[in-house]
Amino acid sequence: MLETLIAALLPIVITLILGFFAGWHHDFSSDQGAILNRMVMLYALPMSLFAGIIATPKQQIIDNLAMFGWLAIGMVGGLAFVFVIAHFIFKRSAPVAILQALAISGPAVPFVGVSVLGEIFGGTSVLPIAICGLLMNLVQVPLTIMLLSGNDYASGQQHSTSILSIIGNRIVSALKEPVVWAPILAFVIVLCGFNLSGSLLDSFTLLGKATGGVALFASGIILFAQKVKISSAVCVNTISKNLILPAIVWLIMYLCGATITMQHLVVISLCIPTASIVVILAVQYKVAEQEMASSLFVSTLMSMITMGIFIWLFQ
């Protein structure tokens, strides 16, 4: 188990530290880090997901359809649950509460999962990676942006667009992103029974293999730009993200009789540390920037321990 954990997580920590060093050494600025993330989201990750899903047998996808529902409970249900608690009980503003909810319910599966889940589950890992990417880009990010944009309206600006129209526009925008439509297209191709030749698939995977490394390197650059500060909110975010939310979903799955393999895939996916999109949105909308960057940093470091606990419990 220790060898598996080291093989899965050590490359993540080293790559993140290298990105942090590159920012400290002024080799890359935070804007350049954002550009690297954009390359991953527009090209590398869509190609990786497309090729991985196309290479997955049709029956394997059908057998794991329930995974979509369980991951939706953890990511979408977790987003709503945390937002309600943060906003209505702890009285945090809506923009800060939704970012906190995203930091807790949004695992960096599209980025870190390529390395971690691939090492643990092999080819099966492409399914939770694709599902988490769809849930994040089709549901979590549009809802977060909607509430962050609402912060501008709260200052007194007039707007006539209904909430449903805003949500609809965000979903349409998300569907235009390659990281969303590429895996959807791949699912359709596989379920229709079509196959692509091996040489054609290899042409998609060359750039796709750079996904995890480039995304983590860029996250390290952004982390340096946002000074890390440990606070009670950061500790709550980290514990909730790395331990509490995955444990709750695991308990629900166990009580509902989900298979051990399904529990393993879903829980390990959910306990992956916070996604860098939280920091990108915080910087873009100038909301809780330091808290979100610090949460990402601490969540990633603590994942060496917390993910090890879950992996050990399953074994």
GUMAR-399666 format. One record per residue (C-alpha): residue in three letters; x, y, z. Coordinates in steps of 0.5 Angstrom, whole numbers. Layout:
<atoms>
rest:ALA, east:X, north:Y, up:Z $
...
</atoms>
This chain:
<atoms>
rest:MET, east:0, north:0, up:0 $
rest:LEU, east:6, north:5, up:2 $
rest:GLU, east:9, north:4, up:-5 $
rest:THR, east:2, north:5, up:-9 $
rest:LEU, east:1, north:11, up:-5 $
rest:ILE, east:8, north:14, up:-6 $
rest:ALA, east:8, north:12, up:-13 $
rest:ALA, east:1, north:16, up:-14 $
rest:LEU, east:2, north:22, up:-10 $
rest:LEU, east:10, north:24, up:-10 $
rest:PRO, east:10, north:26, up:-17 $
rest:ILE, east:4, north:31, up:-15 $
rest:VAL, east:8, north:34, up:-9 $
rest:ILE, east:14, north:34, up:-13 $
rest:THR, east:11, north:38, up:-19 $
rest:LEU, east:7, north:42, up:-15 $
rest:ILE, east:14, north:44, up:-11 $
rest:LEU, east:17, north:45, up:-18 $
rest:GLY, east:12, north:50, up:-20 $
rest:PHE, east:12, north:54, up:-14 $
rest:PHE, east:20, north:54, up:-15 $
rest:ALA, east:19, north:57, up:-22 $
rest:GLY, east:14, north:62, up:-19 $
rest:TRP, east:19, north:64, up:-14 $
rest:HIS, east:25, north:64, up:-19 $
rest:HIS, east:21, north:69, up:-23 $
rest:ASP, east:21, north:64, up:-29 $
rest:PHE, east:14, north:64, up:-30 $
rest:SER, east:8, north:70, up:-27 $
rest:SER, east:1, north:68, up:-25 $
rest:ASP, east:-1, north:70, up:-32 $
rest:GLN, east:3, north:65, up:-35 $
rest:GLY, east:1, north:60, up:-30 $
rest:ALA, east:-6, north:61, up:-32 $
rest:ILE, east:-4, north:61, up:-40 $
rest:LEU, east:-2, north:54, up:-38 $
rest:ASN, east:-8, north:52, up:-35 $
rest:ARG, east:-12, north:54, up:-41 $
rest:MET, east:-8, north:50, up:-45 $
rest:VAL, east:-9, north:44, up:-41 $
rest:MET, east:-17, north:45, up:-41 $
rest:LEU, east:-17, north:47, up:-48 $
rest:TYR, east:-13, north:42, up:-51 $
rest:ALA, east:-9, north:37, up:-47 $
rest:LEU, east:-15, north:34, up:-42 $
rest:PRO, east:-20, north:34, up:-48 $
rest:MET, east:-15, north:30, up:-52 $
rest:SER, east:-14, north:25, up:-46 $
rest:LEU, east:-21, north:24, up:-44 $
rest:PHE, east:-23, north:23, up:-51 $
rest:ALA, east:-18, north:18, up:-52 $
rest:GLY, east:-19, north:14, up:-46 $
rest:ILE, east:-26, north:14, up:-46 $
rest:ILE, east:-26, north:11, up:-54 $
rest:ALA, east:-21, north:6, up:-51 $
rest:THR, east:-26, north:3, up:-46 $
rest:PRO, east:-30, north:-3, up:-48 $
rest:LYS, east:-38, north:-1, up:-48 $
rest:GLN, east:-40, north:-6, up:-43 $
rest:GLN, east:-35, north:-3, up:-38 $
rest:ILE, east:-38, north:4, up:-39 $
rest:ILE, east:-45, north:1, up:-38 $
rest:ASP, east:-43, north:-3, up:-32 $
rest:ASN, east:-41, north:3, up:-29 $
rest:LEU, east:-47, north:8, up:-30 $
rest:ALA, east:-49, north:8, up:-23 $
rest:MET, east:-42, north:12, up:-22 $
rest:PHE, east:-45, north:18, up:-25 $
rest:GLY, east:-50, north:18, up:-19 $
rest:TRP, east:-46, north:17, up:-14 $
rest:LEU, east:-41, north:22, up:-16 $
rest:ALA, east:-46, north:27, up:-17 $
rest:ILE, east:-49, north:26, up:-10 $
rest:GLY, east:-42, north:28, up:-7 $
rest:MET, east:-40, north:34, up:-12 $
rest:VAL, east:-47, north:37, up:-14 $
rest:GLY, east:-50, north:35, up:-7 $
rest:GLY, east:-44, north:37, up:-3 $
rest:LEU, east:-44, north:44, up:-7 $
rest:ALA, east:-51, north:45, up:-5 $
rest:PHE, east:-50, north:43, up:2 $
rest:VAL, east:-44, north:47, up:4 $
rest:PHE, east:-47, north:53, up:1 $
rest:VAL, east:-53, north:53, up:5 $
rest:ILE, east:-49, north:52, up:11 $
rest:ALA, east:-44, north:57, up:10 $
rest:HIS, east:-49, north:62, up:7 $
rest:PHE, east:-55, north:61, up:12 $
rest:ILE, east:-52, north:59, up:18 $
rest:PHE, east:-45, north:62, up:18 $
rest:LYS, east:-47, north:68, up:15 $
rest:ARG, east:-42, north:68, up:10 $
rest:SER, east:-43, north:72, up:3 $
rest:ALA, east:-46, north:69, up:-2 $
rest:PRO, east:-40, north:69, up:-7 $
rest:VAL, east:-35, north:67, up:-1 $
rest:ALA, east:-40, north:61, up:1 $
rest:ILE, east:-40, north:59, up:-6 $
rest:LEU, east:-33, north:59, up:-7 $
rest:GLN, east:-32, north:55, up:0 $
rest:ALA, east:-37, north:50, up:-3 $
rest:LEU, east:-33, north:49, up:-9 $
rest:ALA, east:-27, north:48, up:-5 $
rest:ILE, east:-30, north:43, up:-1 $
rest:SER, east:-34, north:39, up:-6 $
rest:GLY, east:-30, north:40, up:-13 $
rest:PRO, east:-24, north:35, up:-13 $
rest:ALA, east:-18, north:36, up:-18 $
rest:VAL, east:-20, north:30, up:-21 $
rest:PRO, east:-19, north:32, up:-28 $
rest:PHE, east:-12, north:34, up:-27 $
rest:VAL, east:-9, north:30, up:-21 $
rest:GLY, east:-14, north:24, up:-22 $
rest:VAL, east:-10, north:23, up:-29 $
rest:SER, east:-4, north:21, up:-24 $
rest:VAL, east:-7, north:19, up:-18 $
rest:LEU, east:-13, north:14, up:-21 $
rest:GLY, east:-9, north:12, up:-26 $
rest:GLU, east:-4, north:9, up:-22 $
rest:ILE, east:-9, north:6, up:-17 $
rest:PHE, east:-14, north:3, up:-22 $
rest:GLY, east:-11, north:3, up:-29 $
rest:GLY, east:-15, north:4, up:-35 $
rest:THR, east:-22, north:4, up:-31 $
rest:SER, east:-20, north:11, up:-28 $
rest:VAL, east:-22, north:14, up:-35 $
rest:LEU, east:-29, north:14, up:-33 $
rest:PRO, east:-29, north:18, up:-26 $
rest:ILE, east:-24, north:23, up:-29 $
rest:ALA, east:-29, north:24, up:-35 $
rest:ILE, east:-35, north:24, up:-30 $
rest:CYS, east:-32, north:29, up:-25 $
rest:GLY, east:-30, north:33, up:-31 $
rest:LEU, east:-37, north:34, up:-34 $
rest:LEU, east:-40, north:35, up:-27 $
rest:MET, east:-35, north:40, up:-25 $
rest:ASN, east:-36, north:44, up:-32 $
rest:LEU, east:-43, north:43, up:-33 $
rest:VAL, east:-46, north:44, up:-26 $
rest:GLN, east:-41, north:46, up:-21 $
rest:VAL, east:-37, north:52, up:-25 $
rest:PRO, east:-43, north:55, up:-28 $
rest:LEU, east:-47, north:55, up:-21 $
rest:THR, east:-41, north:58, up:-18 $
rest:ILE, east:-40, north:64, up:-23 $
rest:MET, east:-47, north:65, up:-23 $
rest:LEU, east:-47, north:67, up:-16 $
rest:LEU, east:-40, north:70, up:-16 $
rest:SER, east:-43, north:75, up:-22 $
rest:GLY, east:-49, north:76, up:-17 $
rest:ASN, east:-44, north:80, up:-13 $
rest:ASP, east:-44, north:86, up:-18 $
rest:TYR, east:-51, north:86, up:-18 $
rest:ALA, east:-51, north:87, up:-11 $
rest:SER, east:-48, north:93, up:-11 $
rest:GLY, east:-54, north:97, up:-14 $
rest:GLN, east:-53, north:95, up:-22 $
rest:GLN, east:-59, north:94, up:-25 $
rest:HIS, east:-60, north:87, up:-29 $
rest:SER, east:-67, north:84, up:-33 $
rest:THR, east:-64, north:77, up:-34 $
rest:SER, east:-68, north:72, up:-30 $
rest:ILE, east:-64, north:67, up:-26 $
rest:LEU, east:-66, north:61, up:-31 $
rest:SER, east:-63, north:65, up:-37 $
rest:ILE, east:-57, north:66, up:-33 $
rest:ILE, east:-56, north:59, up:-31 $
rest:GLY, east:-58, north:57, up:-38 $
rest:ASN, east:-53, north:61, up:-41 $
rest:ARG, east:-48, north:58, up:-37 $
rest:ILE, east:-49, north:51, up:-39 $
rest:VAL, east:-49, north:53, up:-46 $
rest:SER, east:-42, north:56, up:-45 $
rest:ALA, east:-40, north:50, up:-41 $
rest:LEU, east:-42, north:46, up:-47 $
rest:LYS, east:-38, north:49, up:-52 $
rest:GLU, east:-32, north:48, up:-48 $
rest:PRO, east:-28, north:42, up:-51 $
rest:VAL, east:-27, north:39, up:-44 $
rest:VAL, east:-34, north:38, up:-44 $
rest:TRP, east:-36, north:36, up:-51 $
rest:ALA, east:-30, north:32, up:-52 $
rest:PRO, east:-32, north:26, up:-47 $
rest:ILE, east:-39, north:27, up:-49 $
rest:LEU, east:-38, north:25, up:-56 $
rest:ALA, east:-33, north:20, up:-54 $
rest:PHE, east:-39, north:17, up:-50 $
rest:VAL, east:-44, north:17, up:-56 $
rest:ILE, east:-38, north:14, up:-60 $
rest:VAL, east:-37, north:8, up:-56 $
rest:LEU, east:-45, north:7, up:-54 $
rest:CYS, east:-46, north:7, up:-62 $
rest:GLY, east:-41, north:1, up:-62 $
rest:PHE, east:-36, north:5, up:-67 $
rest:ASN, east:-28, north:4, up:-66 $
rest:LEU, east:-22, north:8, up:-68 $
rest:SER, east:-16, north:5, up:-70 $
rest:GLY, east:-10, north:5, up:-65 $
rest:SER, east:-6, north:9, up:-69 $
rest:LEU, east:-11, north:15, up:-69 $
rest:LEU, east:-12, north:14, up:-62 $
rest:ASP, east:-4, north:15, up:-61 $
rest:SER, east:-5, north:21, up:-64 $
rest:PHE, east:-10, north:24, up:-59 $
rest:THR, east:-6, north:21, up:-53 $
rest:LEU, east:1, north:25, up:-54 $
rest:LEU, east:-1, north:31, up:-52 $
rest:GLY, east:-6, north:28, up:-47 $
rest:LYS, east:0, north:25, up:-43 $
rest:ALA, east:2, north:32, up:-41 $
rest:THR, east:-5, north:34, up:-38 $
rest:GLY, east:-3, north:32, up:-30 $
rest:GLY, east:4, north:35, up:-30 $
rest:VAL, east:3, north:42, up:-34 $
rest:ALA, east:-4, north:43, up:-29 $
rest:LEU, east:0, north:41, up:-23 $
rest:PHE, east:6, north:46, up:-25 $
rest:ALA, east:1, north:51, up:-27 $
rest:SER, east:-2, north:51, up:-20 $
rest:GLY, east:5, north:51, up:-17 $
rest:ILE, east:6, north:58, up:-20 $
rest:ILE, east:-1, north:61, up:-18 $
rest:LEU, east:0, north:58, up:-11 $
rest:PHE, east:6, north:62, up:-11 $
rest:ALA, east:3, north:69, up:-13 $
rest:GLN, east:-3, north:68, up:-8 $
rest:LYS, east:1, north:68, up:-1 $
rest:VAL, east:-1, north:62, up:3 $
rest:LYS, east:-4, north:64, up:10 $
rest:ILE, east:-7, north:58, up:15 $
rest:SER, east:-13, north:60, up:18 $
rest:SER, east:-19, north:57, up:21 $
rest:ALA, east:-23, north:57, up:15 $
rest:VAL, east:-17, north:54, up:11 $
rest:CYS, east:-17, north:48, up:16 $
rest:VAL, east:-25, north:47, up:16 $
rest:ASN, east:-24, north:47, up:8 $
rest:THR, east:-19, north:42, up:8 $
rest:ILE, east:-21, north:37, up:13 $
rest:SER, east:-28, north:38, up:10 $
rest:LYS, east:-25, north:37, up:3 $
rest:ASN, east:-20, north:31, up:5 $
rest:LEU, east:-24, north:27, up:10 $
rest:ILE, east:-31, north:29, up:12 $
rest:LEU, east:-35, north:29, up:5 $
rest:PRO, east:-31, north:23, up:2 $
rest:ALA, east:-33, north:19, up:9 $
rest:ILE, east:-40, north:22, up:9 $
rest:VAL, east:-41, north:19, up:1 $
rest:TRP, east:-38, north:13, up:3 $
rest:LEU, east:-43, north:12, up:9 $
rest:ILE, east:-49, north:13, up:4 $
rest:MET, east:-46, north:8, up:-1 $
rest:TYR, east:-44, north:3, up:4 $
rest:LEU, east:-52, north:3, up:7 $
rest:CYS, east:-54, north:3, up:0 $
rest:GLY, east:-51, north:-3, up:-2 $
rest:ALA, east:-46, north:-1, up:-7 $
rest:THR, east:-41, north:-5, up:-9 $
rest:ILE, east:-34, north:-5, up:-6 $
rest:THR, east:-31, north:-3, up:-13 $
rest:MET, east:-36, north:2, up:-14 $
rest:GLN, east:-34, north:5, up:-7 $
rest:HIS, east:-27, north:5, up:-8 $
rest:LEU, east:-27, north:9, up:-14 $
rest:VAL, east:-32, north:14, up:-12 $
rest:VAL, east:-29, north:15, up:-5 $
rest:ILE, east:-22, north:16, up:-8 $
rest:SER, east:-24, north:21, up:-13 $
rest:LEU, east:-28, north:25, up:-8 $
rest:CYS, east:-22, north:25, up:-3 $
rest:ILE, east:-17, north:28, up:-8 $
rest:PRO, east:-15, north:35, up:-6 $
rest:THR, east:-18, north:42, up:-8 $
rest:ALA, east:-19, north:44, up:-16 $
rest:SER, east:-14, north:50, up:-18 $
rest:ILE, east:-21, north:52, up:-21 $
rest:VAL, east:-23, north:55, up:-15 $
rest:VAL, east:-16, north:59, up:-14 $
rest:ILE, east:-17, north:62, up:-22 $
rest:LEU, east:-25, north:64, up:-20 $
rest:ALA, east:-23, north:67, up:-14 $
rest:VAL, east:-17, north:71, up:-17 $
rest:GLN, east:-22, north:73, up:-23 $
rest:TYR, east:-27, north:76, up:-19 $
rest:LYS, east:-23, north:78, up:-13 $
rest:VAL, east:-27, north:74, up:-8 $
rest:ALA, east:-23, north:71, up:-2 $
rest:GLU, east:-17, north:70, up:-6 $
rest:GLN, east:-12, north:68, up:0 $
rest:GLU, east:-17, north:63, up:3 $
rest:MET, east:-18, north:59, up:-3 $
rest:ALA, east:-10, north:59, up:-5 $
rest:SER, east:-9, north:57, up:2 $
rest:SER, east:-14, north:52, up:2 $
rest:LEU, east:-11, north:49, up:-5 $
rest:PHE, east:-4, north:49, up:-2 $
rest:VAL, east:-6, north:46, up:5 $
rest:SER, east:-11, north:41, up:2 $
rest:THR, east:-6, north:38, up:-3 $
rest:LEU, east:0, north:37, up:2 $
rest:MET, east:-5, north:34, up:7 $
rest:SER, east:-8, north:29, up:1 $
rest:MET, east:-1, north:25, up:2 $
rest:ILE, east:-4, north:23, up:9 $
rest:THR, east:-11, north:23, up:8 $
rest:MET, east:-11, north:19, up:1 $
rest:GLY, east:-7, north:14, up:5 $
rest:ILE, east:-12, north:13, up:10 $
rest:PHE, east:-17, north:12, up:5 $
rest:ILE, east:-13, north:7, up:1 $
rest:TRP, east:-11, north:4, up:7 $
rest:LEU, east:-18, north:3, up:9 $
rest:PHE, east:-20, north:0, up:3 $
rest:GLN, east:-14, north:-5, up:2 $
</atoms>
